[in-house]
Amino acid sequence: MKSKILFIILLVSLAFNVGFVVKYVHKVCSRQKTTIPAPQKRNMQTHRFAPNEEIVLARAENIQLRKQFFMELAMPEVNTDAVNELSIQLNESQIILEQAVLNHFVEIRQEMDTEEAESFFGRFGNRYEDGKERFTHKEKNRRQK
């Protein structure tokens, strides 16, 4: 009697383990299929989408200045001169970062053909149009309240 119960418990446990492994494998495989379609994945692996060193350095400097800015604001007594100086530096850093990103886009565009450019940069234009519609929708809701 005791061995039959242990055997049944073993089979139930084995069934749960197999079910868990199958569900996990299915979840991982389905996530990989929907992440990036095959044509885009091929393009993203080319050299033109490699991280740009200028952007990486500008972003690192920007992040460091943000940390300093917020650490200064977190102090018990705020030094307004230091906060203002960090604010100016942070603004300049943001401008440098944005310019580096824009330069990178121009470099990428020079390597693309017309179809690739329409596909890649067209998404950005559509994104701003969608944002404009969302903004006007939020504004209408705010006015109604």
Secondary structure, 3 states (H helix, E strand, C coil): CHHHHHHHHHHHHHHHHHHHHHHHHHHHHHHHHHHCCHHHHHHHCCHHHCCCHHHHHHHHHHHHHHHHHHHHHHCCCCCHHHHHHHHHHHHHHHHHHHHHHHHHHHHHHHHCCHHHHHHHHHHHHHHHHHHHHHHHHHHHHHHHC
